[in-house]
Amino acid sequence: MNRYGDGFSGRFEPVLRFETVRADPAWWFVCDGSRLWVRREADGSFSLPRVTRALFLGLATDPVPHPLGYLDGVACQAVGADSNAETTDPQGQWLDLRRLHGRLPQDLFLLAGRAIQIVAWDRTHRYCGQCATTLVFAENDRAKQCPACGLRQFPRLAPAVMAMVVRGTEVLLARGPEFPEGMFSILAGFVEPGETLESCVRREVAEEVGIEVGPMRYLGSQPWPFPHSLMIGFVCEYRAGALRPDGVEIVEAGWFDYRALPPHPGPMSLAGVLIADFVADCTQRFGVA
């Protein structure tokens, strides 16, 4: 199983703050929403700016940067900026993170998702939701705290399950109303308060397509910063029932043999990784027609 994001395990050391003021260049993740400030290389790929201070980028940045950690010993900083403001950096441009998959080194792409979520959290959690006092950064956690009432706010994460239902050499793929015609993916849904991941898988499958699933196992996870999800992938076996799309979240669903899949997500998303692993497993076991 290709677990998403194992690429820099052991190479990245997360930190809450840098102990000393660093004079060496750092990777700067400059964000505005899901957009990232990047520089185009001669070969058509993209890189991030590597400078000692964000002000050297000539961008209208937020006043407080966010230390992320060290990647191969190089400091990584995140900072928000105004993508509509003028810049003095002729090499750079704003691009949505989705467009940078495969065009930015994988380790920097994964850290960019982390940076985007932290910057968005900082921008949307400036005041206490209980007493409206301005929040301050906590000392020992990635959190903000109210100096008046003590309320603590952590970065928002919304866990969501991805359920790849299989039946022999077939996989269940479905299309939501927001998908282009002919584009399919596996089922997904957000976890409810007080719900286990396994219960969420069974509930979402039953609600969206009306079938029951049997044994399941965890396959992998992926942070999905659009804007703050954590995708958790499972494969589960079909147990009973006929497909009945709910007509709201799912408008079309079907069983597809691994040798004849419709258009589906690519390797940028966990859904694409899970589908590719299913095809590889079936090909190894049953061969190619």
BELKAUR-V618871 format. One record per run of one state. SS is the DSSP state (~ for helix, > for strand, _ for the rest). FROM is the first residue (numbers start at 1). TO is the last residue. If there is no record, write none. Layout:
SS_FROM_TO ; SS_FROM_TO
This chain:
__1_5 ; ~_6_8 ; __9_11 ; >_12_14 ; __15_25 ; >_26_32 ; __33_34 ; >_35_40 ; __41_45 ; >_46_47 ; __48_49 ; >_50_51 ; __52_53 ; ~_54_57 ; __58_60 ; >_61_61 ; __62_65 ; >_66_71 ; __72_73 ; >_74_81 ; __82_91 ; >_92_96 ; ~_97_100 ; >_101_101 ; __102_103 ; >_104_104 ; __105_105 ; ~_106_124 ; __125_126 ; >_127_127 ; __128_133 ; >_134_137 ; __138_142 ; >_143_146 ; __147_151 ; >_152_154 ; __155_157 ; >_158_167 ; __168_169 ; >_170_175 ; __176_183 ; >_184_185 ; __186_186 ; >_187_190 ; __191_196 ; ~_197_209 ; __210_211 ; >_212_224 ; __225_228 ; >_229_240 ; __241_251 ; >_252_257 ; __258_263 ; >_264_264 ; __265_269 ; ~_270_286 ; __287_289
